[in-house]
Amino acid sequence: HGKSRTRLYKIWENMINRCSNPCMVNWKYYGGRGIDVCEEWRKDFMNFYEWAMSSGYDENAPKWQCTIDRINVNGNYEPNNCKWSTMKEQSINQRKRS
């Protein structure tokens, strides 16, 4: 697909890693509590890419101004539970960490 060096690809890669790789620093907040990436996205970057493009992803947005956000913080990364948000918006939509 020729997109492996893009910002969106890194977002996709990091999303999968924090849900599936126990060696990741934040894994305990994602995969460690059962958060996963839907099979549709996990297996095919282009499915994620198509969703992102149709859901408001802005590849030209400044850093931290277009980040993937789960609507239900206890839900998985999947099309009906994700949106693009700024980091400020994300800070409002987070669970209390213990």
C-alpha positions as CSV (number, residue, x, y, z in Angstrom):
1,H,0.0,0.0,0.0
2,G,3.0,2.3,0.2
3,K,1.9,3.9,3.4
4,S,4.1,2.3,6.0
5,R,6.1,5.6,6.6
6,T,3.0,7.7,7.2
7,R,1.8,9.2,10.4
8,L,-1.5,7.2,10.1
9,Y,0.4,4.0,9.8
10,K,2.3,4.8,13.0
11,I,-1.0,5.5,14.8
12,W,-2.3,2.1,13.6
13,E,0.9,0.3,14.6
14,N,1.0,1.9,18.1
15,M,-2.7,1.1,18.6
16,I,-2.1,-2.6,17.9
17,N,1.1,-2.7,20.0
18,R,-0.4,-1.1,23.1
19,C,-3.2,-3.7,23.0
20,S,-1.1,-6.8,22.2
21,N,2.5,-6.3,23.3
22,P,3.0,-6.7,27.1
23,C,6.5,-5.1,26.7
24,M,4.9,-1.7,25.7
25,V,5.0,0.9,28.5
26,N,1.2,1.5,28.5
27,W,0.1,-2.0,27.8
28,K,-1.3,-2.4,31.3
29,Y,-3.8,0.4,30.5
30,Y,-4.9,-1.2,27.2
31,G,-4.2,-4.9,26.4
32,G,-3.6,-5.6,30.1
33,R,-7.2,-4.6,30.9
34,G,-8.7,-6.4,27.9
35,I,-8.8,-3.6,25.3
36,D,-8.3,-5.0,21.8
37,V,-8.3,-3.9,18.2
38,C,-11.1,-5.3,16.1
39,E,-10.0,-8.0,13.7
40,E,-11.0,-5.9,10.6
41,W,-8.4,-3.3,11.5
42,R,-5.8,-5.5,13.2
43,K,-5.4,-7.7,10.1
44,D,-5.5,-5.0,7.4
45,F,-4.1,-1.5,7.6
46,M,-6.1,-0.4,4.6
47,N,-9.4,-1.2,6.4
48,F,-8.2,1.2,9.2
49,Y,-7.0,3.7,6.6
50,E,-10.4,3.8,4.8
51,W,-12.2,4.2,8.1
52,A,-9.8,7.0,9.1
53,M,-10.2,8.9,5.9
54,S,-14.0,8.7,6.0
55,S,-14.1,9.7,9.7
56,G,-12.3,13.0,9.7
57,Y,-8.6,12.1,10.0
58,D,-6.5,15.1,9.0
59,E,-3.0,14.1,8.0
60,N,-2.0,17.8,8.0
61,A,-3.1,18.5,11.6
62,P,-0.4,19.6,14.0
63,K,0.9,17.0,16.4
64,W,-1.6,16.1,19.1
65,Q,-4.5,17.7,17.2
66,C,-5.8,14.6,15.5
67,T,-5.4,11.5,17.7
68,I,-7.4,8.3,17.8
69,D,-9.8,8.3,20.7
70,R,-12.2,5.6,22.0
71,I,-15.7,6.9,22.8
72,N,-16.2,4.3,25.5
73,V,-12.9,4.2,27.3
74,N,-13.6,0.6,28.4
75,G,-14.4,-0.5,24.8
76,N,-12.2,-1.8,22.0
77,Y,-10.7,0.0,19.1
78,E,-13.4,-0.5,16.4
79,P,-15.2,1.7,13.9
80,N,-18.2,2.4,16.1
81,N,-16.2,3.2,19.2
82,C,-13.5,5.5,17.8
83,K,-13.2,9.1,16.7
84,W,-10.5,11.6,16.0
85,S,-9.9,14.1,18.8
86,T,-7.4,16.6,20.1
87,M,-5.3,15.6,23.2
88,K,-7.4,18.2,25.1
89,E,-10.6,16.4,24.1
90,Q,-9.1,13.1,25.0
91,S,-8.2,14.3,28.5
92,I,-11.9,14.8,29.2
93,N,-12.7,11.2,28.0
94,Q,-10.5,9.1,30.2
95,R,-11.0,6.8,33.1
96,K,-9.5,7.3,36.5
97,R,-6.2,5.4,36.7
98,S,-5.5,3.5,39.9
